[in-house]
Amino acid sequence: MLERVGGPKARHFFQKEKISLGVFLIPAIVIVLVFSLFPAFYSFFLSFFSWNGFSPTKEFVGLKNYRTALNDPELKNSIIVTLIYSL
């Protein structure tokens, strides 16, 4: 006999599909977190410090790094050149 589409067997099948989907998505999510999101957030965190990349001490400077970068004429020129090249 044919069962209707929404019967107990169909619900059980879709529950198993959801579990399989989760099992296959977990490694991809972990890879994205480890290799994309964590470095991006850590770089943003480090941008508030003065640090040479090797010493164990970091000096908190707040927005000083951003002020310095925004006042740099080479950065402004680089942004203009990049926008022109992109267009």
Long-range contacts (C-beta under 8 A, 24 or more apart in sequence): none
